[in-house]
Amino acid sequence: MERAVTDLAAASLVPAPADFAGPAPAISLERAADVAQREALLDLAFGRAARFGKTSERLREGRKPAEGLAFAAHGADGRVVGTLRLWHVTAGPARPALLLGPLAVHPWFRDRGLGKAMMITAINEATRLGHGAILLVGDAPYYARFGFEQRLADGLWLPGAFERSRFLGLELKSGALEGARGLVSPTGDFLAVPSLDELIARESVPAALKRSA
Ligand SMILES: CC(C)(COP(=O)(O)OP(=O)(O)OC[C@H]1O[C@@H](n2cnc3c(N)ncnc32)[C@H](O)[C@@H]1OP(=O)(O)O)[C@@H](O)C(=O)NCCC(=O)NCCS
């Protein structure tokens, strides 16, 4: 696993070989084993400090993504080359919605339709699961092709600085964002965090016992 993550980052520092091709990456639900490579890909795409500083991150931190709406794309060798996740939020009081992002595709695999395929997969699956609307902060020229519009998020704001022109919405059910007004807040389940007692107990287990466990 360590090796693969290092390789992934290193691979982006040089251009893809001229004859680089291969089968299209396969999109599936993210697995626990994908996490380290997903994080490396996001660091590569956005920069570690920058991505954790984003206002959207305030709606994701400490939360689980929405059930069935965390996707990974794997290249032919099994490495993660694309990631996209959606999160539960409320778009103002009592108006459930999803927050989409981050979306990232490894530089070697860009401009081949993978980002589009991941977006369409996510939108279709969110629709199938009965969700009403998706919000995101991103480049409007990219997301407009999937139907995202700034006007649908006009009455909403985020818990931090954001550019209004990059704050976009998409209705999966007609009228789902009509009249939406207020602060977007996270509503997803919390990630399990070990209690202080558990952390202390772990630290006090003798190393020999840990090795044999
Ligand atoms: C944005 C990103 C996910 C697109 O992935 P991709 O697999 O290359 O996307 P696709 O192949 O489906 O689409 C490529 C098209 O989108 C366009 N595009 C890519 N990024 C764009 C952007 N930020 N704004 C506008 N258009 C963009 C490309 O020019 C190309 O246009 P074309 O179809 O007219 O040739 C990828 O470039 C990436 O990971 N970027 C870094 C992370 C990032 O910025 N993510 C969020 C975007 S706000």
Ligand as a Chemical Component Dictionary entry (heavy atoms), coordinates in Angstrom:
data_LIG
# 
_chem_comp.id                   LIG 
_chem_comp.type                 NON-POLYMER 
_chem_comp.pdbx_formal_charge   0 
_chem_comp.three_letter_code    LIG 
# 
loop_
_chem_comp_atom.comp_id 
_chem_comp_atom.atom_id 
_chem_comp_atom.alt_atom_id 
_chem_comp_atom.type_symbol 
_chem_comp_atom.charge 
_chem_comp_atom.model_Cartn_x 
_chem_comp_atom.model_Cartn_y 
_chem_comp_atom.model_Cartn_z 
_chem_comp_atom.pdbx_ordinal 
LIG C1  C1  C 0 -11.601 18.689 -13.093 1  
LIG C2  C2  C 0 -11.185 17.249 -13.349 2  
LIG C3  C3  C 0 -11.783 16.369 -12.289 3  
LIG C4  C4  C 0 -11.727 16.846 -14.729 4  
LIG O1  O1  O 0 -11.441 15.476 -14.930 5  
LIG P1  P1  P 0 -11.298 14.863 -16.408 6  
LIG O2  O2  O 0 -11.363 13.394 -16.302 7  
LIG O3  O3  O 0 -10.142 15.452 -17.080 8  
LIG O4  O4  O 0 -12.648 15.426 -17.076 9  
LIG P2  P2  P 0 -13.320 15.031 -18.438 10 
LIG O5  O5  O 0 -12.356 14.224 -19.269 11 
LIG O6  O6  O 0 -14.635 14.439 -18.169 12 
LIG O7  O7  O 0 -13.583 16.433 -19.082 13 
LIG C5  C5  C 0 -12.544 17.120 -19.680 14 
LIG C6  C6  C 0 -13.108 18.456 -20.156 15 
LIG O8  O8  O 0 -13.334 19.307 -19.023 16 
LIG C7  C7  C 0 -12.595 20.502 -19.187 17 
LIG N1  N1  N 0 -12.167 20.950 -17.876 18 
LIG C8  C8  C 0 -11.356 20.306 -17.020 19 
LIG N2  N2  N 0 -11.201 21.053 -15.901 20 
LIG C9  C9  C 0 -11.947 22.169 -16.078 21 
LIG C10 C10 C 0 -12.176 23.305 -15.291 22 
LIG N3  N3  N 0 -11.623 23.448 -14.089 23 
LIG N4  N4  N 0 -13.005 24.255 -15.784 24 
LIG C11 C11 C 0 -13.578 24.118 -16.989 25 
LIG N5  N5  N 0 -13.390 23.059 -17.792 26 
LIG C12 C12 C 0 -12.570 22.101 -17.329 27 
LIG C13 C13 C 0 -11.443 20.108 -20.082 28 
LIG O9  O9  O 0 -10.918 21.246 -20.724 29 
LIG C14 C14 C 0 -12.136 19.184 -21.059 30 
LIG O10 O10 O 0 -12.891 19.954 -21.977 31 
LIG P3  P3  P 0 -13.382 19.363 -23.386 32 
LIG O11 O11 O 0 -14.341 18.246 -23.101 33 
LIG O12 O12 O 0 -14.052 20.532 -24.034 34 
LIG O13 O13 O 0 -12.144 18.906 -24.065 35 
LIG C15 C15 C 0 -9.637  17.077 -13.374 36 
LIG O14 O14 O 0 -9.110  17.998 -14.295 37 
LIG C16 C16 C 0 -8.989  17.308 -12.024 38 
LIG O15 O15 O 0 -8.862  16.391 -11.231 39 
LIG N6  N6  N 0 -8.542  18.545 -11.768 40 
LIG C17 C17 C 0 -7.874  18.875 -10.519 41 
LIG C18 C18 C 0 -8.844  18.865 -9.369  42 
LIG C19 C19 C 0 -9.988  19.828 -9.567  43 
LIG O16 O16 O 0 -9.812  20.958 -9.970  44 
LIG N7  N7  N 0 -11.203 19.326 -9.245  45 
LIG C20 C20 C 0 -12.424 20.073 -9.181  46 
LIG C21 C21 C 0 -12.770 20.904 -10.321 47 
LIG S1  S1  S 0 -13.533 22.389 -9.672  48 
# 
loop_
_chem_comp_bond.comp_id 
_chem_comp_bond.atom_id_1 
_chem_comp_bond.atom_id_2 
_chem_comp_bond.value_order 
_chem_comp_bond.pdbx_ordinal 
LIG C1  C2  SING 1  
LIG C2  C3  SING 2  
LIG C2  C4  SING 3  
LIG C2  C15 SING 4  
LIG C4  O1  SING 5  
LIG O1  P1  SING 6  
LIG P1  O2  DOUB 7  
LIG P1  O3  SING 8  
LIG P1  O4  SING 9  
LIG O4  P2  SING 10 
LIG P2  O5  DOUB 11 
LIG P2  O6  SING 12 
LIG P2  O7  SING 13 
LIG O7  C5  SING 14 
LIG C5  C6  SING 15 
LIG C6  O8  SING 16 
LIG C6  C14 SING 17 
LIG O8  C7  SING 18 
LIG C7  N1  SING 19 
LIG C7  C13 SING 20 
LIG N1  C8  SING 21 
LIG N1  C12 SING 22 
LIG C8  N2  DOUB 23 
LIG N2  C9  SING 24 
LIG C9  C10 SING 25 
LIG C9  C12 DOUB 26 
LIG C10 N3  SING 27 
LIG C10 N4  DOUB 28 
LIG N4  C11 SING 29 
LIG C11 N5  DOUB 30 
LIG N5  C12 SING 31 
LIG C13 O9  SING 32 
LIG C13 C14 SING 33 
LIG C14 O10 SING 34 
LIG O10 P3  SING 35 
LIG P3  O11 DOUB 36 
LIG P3  O12 SING 37 
LIG P3  O13 SING 38 
LIG C15 O14 SING 39 
LIG C15 C16 SING 40 
LIG C16 O15 DOUB 41 
LIG C16 N6  SING 42 
LIG N6  C17 SING 43 
LIG C17 C18 SING 44 
LIG C18 C19 SING 45 
LIG C19 O16 DOUB 46 
LIG C19 N7  SING 47 
LIG N7  C20 SING 48 
LIG C20 C21 SING 49 
LIG C21 S1  SING 50 
# 
